[in-house]
Amino acid sequence: MSRALPLSRKLLALAASSALAAPLAVVGPASAAESGAYTVTPLSFTVEAGGRSCVIDADLYRPAGVDAAHPAPAVLATNGFGGSKADGSTDAIGKAFAAQGYVGLVYSGLGFGKSGCLISLDDPRIDGRAATRLVDFLGGTRAADDGTRADFVTKDGAGDPRVGMVGGSYGGAIQLATASVDPRLDALVPLITWNDLAYSLAPNGADRATPGVFKWQWANGFYLMGEGQPLLVPSLDPSRVNSLGCLHFVTDACDTVRLLNSGRYRDADTKKMLDFARSVSPVSYLDRVKAPTLIVQGQSDSLFNLNEAQDTYERLQARGVETKMIWQSWGHSGGQAPGELDLGQGNVETSYVGQRVLAWFDRHLRGDRKADTGAEFAYYRSWQSGYGTAARVPTLSQRLYLSGDGKLVDNRAKVARGSREYSNRLVPTSHSESSLTGLIGLPDPRPYDIKGTYLGWTSAPLAAPVDVVGSPRATLRVVSPKTERVQDSGDAADKLVLFAKVYDVAPDGTKTLVNRLVAPVRVPDATRPFTVELPGIVHRYETGHRLEFVIAASDDAYSGNRGIKPVTVTAAPEDTGTLELPVVKGRVG
């Protein structure tokens, strides 16, 4: 099912206000500038990026008393997608860390604000290389365009400044991209960002090699925001314009969005799409990142879910890079909770995440070996004060079985024989979220599934609370003769699409889809069993509540099946589907 780009004035106005660049930064004391704690100097830097020459617009934050005789380490940051150095989120980074005594260099990313060049999605070969020129400035080997030099930054050697990076979303991935091409970075704090853009925009919970299911609302919203930049920030700078068919992005990015919207995924085309999306993603270059990294990801985030952070965390850990991870409450889908890191409250010194960020920089930029950088893994708990901590991300610890009578049971012997069927329709019949509604001030209906277009398996009421922390995993076998006849056509759009999810069902029957998260699946081969990795969650299922595992035929936030494809699921004690959960407290069943 193809979707046209939903262009609207309201979305463009939203882009102009940078609302899609979620609360990505910490805020320092509001009185810092007035008290003379630091000065702010606008600077520009001419760089070569992607075969073009363009200017980066930046602000230098210099704490009072910092000079060549009294240098300080530096913090480098840029904006989230659609933002700029002055968007209220990004400049807050400069203010916050200047108030803490760090030299801050905050800039508008390529293609945003008043910075030139095209939007190249944090490509390390373009955006990363451009950022290294700013590191040169902090290292004293390069002047700004007006001749300003930074001779007041702590150095580890000639031309090697003591510098860290912090920021979120688009301003998170740039840190890893820069570190992959510049070993001078000493510490990274990427928040709510991606690991694999192919998975982010077209996720497949069953097989990353098979093209996934297009996340059309998120992708087209950001595409419109990017293409609208020359209108939102008018400029005669020719470096900001590509072509009439692709105004402001690099051509490969436009081609990728067009292909995803087309609903046609021929093998050669999808390979090119996947190769490009991954080339601008940490998944392709993490082996070159050596800087200590504190990863912060949001639980309420259907754009970049917790799985992406875990993939980055585990890859860096496996290489011996000092890495820790925090799962905070908020992300691109909202979820701000009292006491969490909050822009408006300026609580960097009192919030858990803010304190962890400050300690990370104390250790790696100030060289304070006594600074406590905290637990290896920490996670926000909505049901209890304080963060939970662990030495590692919890593993799958309980297996449940899908019974033929619709029950979710804890023992294979309890599985009843039987089969049930559902089918998709020509329009979506399930709803998880309207990805952009919360950002443009519109209400979002509760998640739902229409009878006959999904199957559910429900546990018995819980005898005690059950806490789940991590990514559930399901193993399924389905029968779909119509799919089998067309799935090898050479067009991945002919394969079966379904959506897996887990509800919390209250005693009164009210269903809650945790953080509105689903696992879209394009089944690699409908004749064989397949395993689905669901999005990570942190959730308590209370006493008396039930778990319901659902597979649905569609979801209106995603593209869907081509044609009508009925599906049958059969169960028997010796052969049935399973759901595995990372339970840290309690037991289902």
SELUM-851764 format. One line per field, with one value per residue (C-alpha): x, y, z; residue in three letters. Coordinates in pm, whole numbers, plus 50000, padded with zeros to 5 digits. Example, Ala and Ser with C-alpha at 12.3 -4.5 7.8 and 13.67 -1.06 7.14 Angstrom:
<vexlums>
u <- c(51230_51367)
v <- c(49550_49894)
w <- c(50780_50714)
res <- c(ALA_SER)
</vexlums>
This chain:
<vexlums>
u <- c(50000_50159_50113_50132_50335_50095_50205_50036_50095_50081_50360_50579_50508_50607_50931_51001_50968_51189_50924_51025_51368_51252_51380_51735_51954_52022_51958_52184_52081_51869_52074_52412_52438_52324_52573_52865_52947_53030_53036_52877_53051_52895_53145_53144_53360_53399_53422_53434_53153_53017_53192_53059_53204_52975_52968_52885_52711_52824_52830_53129_53053_53353_53331_53461_53823_53908_54211_54540_54682_54366_54227_53916_53792_53531_53185_53080_52712_52467_52092_51826_51668_51497_51663_51957_52216_51953_51647_51612_51729_52070_52174_52075_52367_52610_52458_52444_52802_52948_52782_52967_53301_53329_53407_53103_53095_52738_52662_52382_52424_52479_52163_51995_51959_52206_52457_52506_52537_52279_52121_52320_52177_52488_52701_53046_53207_53028_52881_53147_53432_53278_53265_53635_53705_53542_53759_54057_53941_53915_54261_54408_54514_54237_54086_53725_53648_53697_54038_53927_54138_54073_54393_54203_54095_54269_54484_54608_54874_54945_54618_54437_54176_54009_53658_53333_53004_52645_52306_52008_51848_52022_52258_52327_52422_52662_52873_52930_52983_53246_53420_53445_53660_53830_53998_54050_53702_53732_53370_53029_52674_52431_52065_51761_51934_51954_52175_52045_51836_51709_51554_51435_51240_51136_51172_51153_51139_51204_51491_51710_51814_51455_51319_51097_50763_50762_50708_50540_50424_50760_50961_50746_50718_51094_51132_50896_51079_51410_51281_51117_51439_51511_51160_51171_51516_51537_51884_52053_52332_52358_52525_52187_52006_52035_51775_51406_51328_51534_51565_51768_51874_52149_52004_52032_51813_51536_51559_51523_51206_51056_51125_50972_50662_50629_50542_50755_51066_51247_51566_51818_51639_51600_51965_52065_51823_51946_52310_52261_52058_52315_52611_52488_52417_52637_52578_52822_53103_53093_53407_53595_53453_53685_53562_53394_53021_52725_52413_52079_51764_51395_51137_50860_51002_50851_51104_51427_51336_51538_51659_51865_52048_52106_52253_52500_52577_52649_52862_53079_53101_53214_53502_53613_53499_53397_53021_52723_52353_52049_51686_51515_51139_51109_51188_51046_50698_50679_50691_50836_50800_50845_51208_51344_51592_51377_51456_51208_51312_51687_51749_52082_52230_51930_51793_51936_52033_52177_52398_52518_52611_52802_52988_53075_53236_53402_53573_53665_53713_53830_54023_53854_53918_53704_53394_53130_52993_52718_52576_52649_52278_52001_51632_51351_51064_50724_50593_50872_51097_51458_51616_51661_52018_52186_52526_52383_52058_51826_51801_51495_51393_51039_50881_50507_50316_50043_49750_49493_49213_49364_49531_49890_50015_50336_50366_50364_50138_49865_49851_49515_49501_49329_49361_49237_49237_49253_49277_49372_49139_49204_49237_49422_49221_49461_49594_49899_49975_49953_50322_50306_49982_50139_50386_50122_49877_49616_49467_49559_49293_49365_49522_49272_49237_48920_48776_48868_49188_49406_49467_49538_49663_49589_49745_49559_49532_49865_49894_50167_50330_50553_50830_50956_51276_51405_51290_51033_51079_50818_50860_50574_50456_50175_49991_49904_49856_49799_50131_50313_50205_50359_50631_50914_50819_51138_50939_50953_50616_50454_50570_50336_50324_50205_50246_50336_50271_50200_49912_49857_49494_49345_49081_48807_48924_49099_49399_49725_49980_50302_50438_50229_50511_50471_50705_50635_50730_50775_50790_51095_50932_50576_50644_50895_50891_51027_51137_51030_51221_50971_51065_51221_51000_51023_50685_50516_50211_50019_49847_49520_49628_49683_49931_49792_50018_49869_49955_49759_49717_49785_49872_49779_50119_50287_50246_50079_50011_49976_49646_49431_49629_49435_49653_49593_49780_49768_49868_49942_50137_50424_50433_50319_50437_50610_50657_50970_50996_51288_51124_51320_51054_50757_50626_50344_50118)
v <- c(50000_50325_50654_51003_51264_51439_51800_52053_52404_52283_52033_52296_52536_52259_52213_52582_52568_52258_52076_51745_51785_51635_51760_51666_51877_51975_52328_52531_52800_53070_53343_53221_53461_53761_53689_53700_53334_53305_53495_53387_53467_53390_53226_53077_52807_52738_52364_52121_51867_51621_51788_52132_52430_52577_52770_52627_52869_52827_52989_52975_52969_53073_53057_53353_53310_53059_53166_53031_53021_52863_52634_52419_52110_52159_52027_52017_51985_52029_52025_51760_51721_52043_52251_52489_52623_52862_52639_52639_52280_52313_52646_52506_52265_52553_52739_52435_52324_52675_52721_52405_52554_52387_52569_52510_52508_52468_52470_52428_52099_52090_52204_52344_52694_52920_52644_52554_52228_51954_51733_51410_51229_51243_51069_51024_51100_51436_51552_51369_51517_51865_51829_51742_52093_52226_51993_52145_52487_52365_52213_52547_52437_52614_52961_53059_53258_53587_53477_53381_53107_52889_52890_52827_52463_52188_51976_51618_51700_51934_51993_51745_51918_51755_51748_51560_51565_51558_51589_51391_51230_51382_51547_51203_51011_51288_51209_50851_50958_51211_50970_50717_50958_51155_50973_51298_51285_51190_51124_51087_51115_51032_51056_50899_50823_50546_50246_50139_50386_50104_49949_50287_50382_50036_49794_49419_49245_48907_48959_49265_49128_49143_49493_49596_49770_50138_50371_50622_50881_50938_50916_51150_51400_51433_51431_51728_51908_51863_51959_52266_52409_52652_52793_52794_52952_53149_53172_53245_53003_52769_52500_52438_52341_52008_51991_52054_51690_51681_52029_51997_51636_51440_51250_50906_51020_51139_50820_50616_50796_50768_50396_50339_50535_50347_50018_49834_49668_49486_49317_49546_49864_49755_49654_50004_50153_49934_49996_50374_50382_50169_50366_50672_50467_50366_50000_50046_50228_50147_49939_50267_50436_50431_50717_50627_50642_50695_50594_50743_50615_50687_50425_50627_50629_50464_50634_50507_50236_50082_49799_50046_50166_49809_49717_50007_49932_49564_49632_49884_49664_49368_49577_49682_50045_50187_50206_50242_50272_50444_50392_50717_50779_51018_50997_51117_50991_51190_51026_51312_51222_51430_51449_51332_51544_51838_52140_52372_52284_52322_52017_51894_51887_51722_51476_51124_51143_51492_51381_51083_51306_51547_51257_51110_51436_51484_51149_51167_51540_51671_51356_51307_50937_50949_51055_50783_50722_50495_50154_49968_49968_50177_50213_50445_50274_50443_50236_50311_50603_50584_50406_50032_49920_49604_49479_49405_49421_49146_48836_48633_48438_48302_48120_48118_47910_48009_47775_47687_47824_48175_48130_48224_47941_47870_47500_47321_47052_47314_47393_47306_47181_47415_47667_48021_48258_48630_48837_49186_49423_49683_49954_49944_49787_49831_50147_50185_50555_50859_50929_51307_51393_51455_51693_51904_51915_51667_51383_51026_50752_50457_50160_49913_49605_49522_49175_48925_49108_48993_48705_48736_48502_48605_48490_48411_48702_48758_48646_48906_49194_49103_49341_49314_49493_49437_49303_49018_48759_48551_48242_48187_47958_48077_47930_48165_47992_48322_48450_48131_48172_48520_48561_48464_48715_48915_49202_49200_49379_49044_48887_48863_49160_49137_49330_49172_49344_49285_49447_49497_49404_49547_49358_49576_49476_49804_49740_49934_49899_49982_50307_50227_50008_49734_49504_49525_49205_49124_48746_48616_48283_48202_47828_47830_47931_48277_48468_48823_49064_49303_49658_49680_49791_49864_49780_49642_49421_49459_49191_49088_49213_48985_48983_48958_48879_48991_48952_49192_49219_49593_49916_50258_50409_50169_50042_49702_49393_49392_49219_49018_48748_48533_48376_48064_47985_47627_47503_47164_47067_46935_47228_47579_47937_48088_48423_48479_48762_48930_48912_49065_49015_48777_48514_48482_48184)
w <- c(50000_49886_50071_49924_50107_50353_50293_50518_50643_50999_50945_50782_51067_51303_51115_51142_51517_51534_51734_51583_51735_52067_52406_52330_52550_52905_53024_53244_53493_53328_53496_53373_53078_53280_53557_53316_53366_52996_52668_52338_52010_51667_51432_51084_50932_50561_50496_50206_50240_49987_49696_49792_49972_50235_50560_50904_51141_51503_51846_52080_52454_52662_53041_53237_53344_53070_52868_52737_53088_53230_52958_52985_52799_52529_52444_52078_51980_51696_51647_51608_51264_51158_51427_51438_51679_51821_51842_52220_52251_52091_52239_52579_52550_52509_52803_53031_52981_52975_53314_53423_53307_52964_52642_52420_52040_51918_51545_51296_51113_50739_50559_50871_51011_50834_50759_50396_50201_50157_50421_50406_50711_50929_50669_50829_50491_50475_50809_51009_50807_50836_51215_51224_51097_51414_51619_51436_51557_51916_51878_51771_51424_51235_51269_51220_50905_51094_51222_51573_51728_52033_52235_52559_52520_52718_52486_52492_52236_51948_51763_51988_52207_52505_52362_52408_52221_52345_52174_52060_51758_51452_51701_51849_51536_51429_51736_51630_51268_51373_51611_51328_51125_51404_51696_51886_52041_52408_52515_52351_52488_52204_52307_52135_51806_51550_51492_51150_50950_50731_51042_51173_50860_50738_51029_50994_51329_51166_50923_50867_50525_50397_50329_50616_50652_50565_50863_50634_50886_51053_50730_50525_50809_50833_50455_50425_50701_50522_50178_50331_50477_50187_50240_50618_50631_50303_50158_49827_49916_49613_49825_49992_49670_49490_49210_49145_49216_49532_49675_49989_50051_49885_49590_49750_50039_49806_49603_49922_50032_49684_49673_50015_49916_49587_49756_49499_49637_49357_49470_49298_49408_49768_49790_49685_49939_50224_50135_50141_50462_50640_50502_50694_51008_51302_51215_50925_51106_51478_51437_51396_51708_52010_52229_52562_52497_52730_52534_52642_52471_52527_52620_52455_52104_51799_51570_51726_51975_52257_52032_51832_52141_52256_51918_51941_52306_52247_51940_52123_52434_52223_52091_52438_52408_52745_52705_52938_52861_53013_52911_53015_52998_52704_52337_52007_52102_52427_52770_52974_53343_53662_53768_53434_53240_53128_52913_53077_53431_53384_53602_53469_53818_53987_53730_53718_53351_53387_53674_53474_53180_53402_53568_53226_53120_53459_53413_53047_52986_53322_53406_53743_53801_54115_53922_53952_53603_53734_53651_53330_53251_53405_53327_53429_53616_53604_53894_54141_54229_54122_53829_53816_53748_53628_53519_53175_52979_53109_52894_52797_53105_53060_52767_52706_52451_52206_52262_51995_52216_52235_52571_52652_52876_53067_52989_52656_52808_52852_52478_52322_51964_51727_51448_51398_51102_51033_50716_50616_50434_50169_50437_50772_51053_51346_51508_51729_51694_51473_51478_51447_51629_51967_51806_51629_51918_51798_52004_51919_51950_52177_52000_51857_51635_51439_51492_51224_51129_51418_51656_52027_52299_52658_52984_53306_53554_53727_54088_54154_53962_53667_53558_53200_53098_52745_52410_52398_52125_51945_51728_51486_51209_50983_50684_50397_50059_49877_50009_49913_49550_49512_49776_49540_49269_49318_49469_49849_49856_49768_50096_50393_50633_50992_51319_51655_51988_52355_52542_52915_52984_53305_53507_53350_53000_52918_52695_52702_52424_52609_52462_52150_52018_51757_51565_51191_51009_50642_50663_50475_50386_50487_50456_50741_51110_51182_51491_51572_51794_51950_52057_52401_52689_53061_53209_53519_53464_53788_53995_53830_53487_53190_52902_52552_52258_51927_51560_51340_50965_50944_51124_50994_51082_50836_50483_50458_50252_49877_49812_50051_50231_50481_50753_50962_51284_51412_51756_51910_52224_52013_51769_51851_51859_52160_52329_52539_52790_52972_53315_53604_53870_53901_53667_53414_53473)
res <- c(MET_SER_ARG_ALA_LEU_PRO_LEU_SER_ARG_LYS_LEU_LEU_ALA_LEU_ALA_ALA_SER_SER_ALA_LEU_ALA_ALA_PRO_LEU_ALA_VAL_VAL_GLY_PRO_ALA_SER_ALA_ALA_GLU_SER_GLY_ALA_TYR_THR_VAL_THR_PRO_LEU_SER_PHE_THR_VAL_GLU_ALA_GLY_GLY_ARG_SER_CYS_VAL_ILE_ASP_ALA_ASP_LEU_TYR_ARG_PRO_ALA_GLY_VAL_ASP_ALA_ALA_HIS_PRO_ALA_PRO_ALA_VAL_LEU_ALA_THR_ASN_GLY_PHE_GLY_GLY_SER_LYS_ALA_ASP_GLY_SER_THR_ASP_ALA_ILE_GLY_LYS_ALA_PHE_ALA_ALA_GLN_GLY_TYR_VAL_GLY_LEU_VAL_TYR_SER_GLY_LEU_GLY_PHE_GLY_LYS_SER_GLY_CYS_LEU_ILE_SER_LEU_ASP_ASP_PRO_ARG_ILE_ASP_GLY_ARG_ALA_ALA_THR_ARG_LEU_VAL_ASP_PHE_LEU_GLY_GLY_THR_ARG_ALA_ALA_ASP_ASP_GLY_THR_ARG_ALA_ASP_PHE_VAL_THR_LYS_ASP_GLY_ALA_GLY_ASP_PRO_ARG_VAL_GLY_MET_VAL_GLY_GLY_SER_TYR_GLY_GLY_ALA_ILE_GLN_LEU_ALA_THR_ALA_SER_VAL_ASP_PRO_ARG_LEU_ASP_ALA_LEU_VAL_PRO_LEU_ILE_THR_TRP_ASN_ASP_LEU_ALA_TYR_SER_LEU_ALA_PRO_ASN_GLY_ALA_ASP_ARG_ALA_THR_PRO_GLY_VAL_PHE_LYS_TRP_GLN_TRP_ALA_ASN_GLY_PHE_TYR_LEU_MET_GLY_GLU_GLY_GLN_PRO_LEU_LEU_VAL_PRO_SER_LEU_ASP_PRO_SER_ARG_VAL_ASN_SER_LEU_GLY_CYS_LEU_HIS_PHE_VAL_THR_ASP_ALA_CYS_ASP_THR_VAL_ARG_LEU_LEU_ASN_SER_GLY_ARG_TYR_ARG_ASP_ALA_ASP_THR_LYS_LYS_MET_LEU_ASP_PHE_ALA_ARG_SER_VAL_SER_PRO_VAL_SER_TYR_LEU_ASP_ARG_VAL_LYS_ALA_PRO_THR_LEU_ILE_VAL_GLN_GLY_GLN_SER_ASP_SER_LEU_PHE_ASN_LEU_ASN_GLU_ALA_GLN_ASP_THR_TYR_GLU_ARG_LEU_GLN_ALA_ARG_GLY_VAL_GLU_THR_LYS_MET_ILE_TRP_GLN_SER_TRP_GLY_HIS_SER_GLY_GLY_GLN_ALA_PRO_GLY_GLU_LEU_ASP_LEU_GLY_GLN_GLY_ASN_VAL_GLU_THR_SER_TYR_VAL_GLY_GLN_ARG_VAL_LEU_ALA_TRP_PHE_ASP_ARG_HIS_LEU_ARG_GLY_ASP_ARG_LYS_ALA_ASP_THR_GLY_ALA_GLU_PHE_ALA_TYR_TYR_ARG_SER_TRP_GLN_SER_GLY_TYR_GLY_THR_ALA_ALA_ARG_VAL_PRO_THR_LEU_SER_GLN_ARG_LEU_TYR_LEU_SER_GLY_ASP_GLY_LYS_LEU_VAL_ASP_ASN_ARG_ALA_LYS_VAL_ALA_ARG_GLY_SER_ARG_GLU_TYR_SER_ASN_ARG_LEU_VAL_PRO_THR_SER_HIS_SER_GLU_SER_SER_LEU_THR_GLY_LEU_ILE_GLY_LEU_PRO_ASP_PRO_ARG_PRO_TYR_ASP_ILE_LYS_GLY_THR_TYR_LEU_GLY_TRP_THR_SER_ALA_PRO_LEU_ALA_ALA_PRO_VAL_ASP_VAL_VAL_GLY_SER_PRO_ARG_ALA_THR_LEU_ARG_VAL_VAL_SER_PRO_LYS_THR_GLU_ARG_VAL_GLN_ASP_SER_GLY_ASP_ALA_ALA_ASP_LYS_LEU_VAL_LEU_PHE_ALA_LYS_VAL_TYR_ASP_VAL_ALA_PRO_ASP_GLY_THR_LYS_THR_LEU_VAL_ASN_ARG_LEU_VAL_ALA_PRO_VAL_ARG_VAL_PRO_ASP_ALA_THR_ARG_PRO_PHE_THR_VAL_GLU_LEU_PRO_GLY_ILE_VAL_HIS_ARG_TYR_GLU_THR_GLY_HIS_ARG_LEU_GLU_PHE_VAL_ILE_ALA_ALA_SER_ASP_ASP_ALA_TYR_SER_GLY_ASN_ARG_GLY_ILE_LYS_PRO_VAL_THR_VAL_THR_ALA_ALA_PRO_GLU_ASP_THR_GLY_THR_LEU_GLU_LEU_PRO_VAL_VAL_LYS_GLY_ARG_VAL_GLY)
</vexlums>
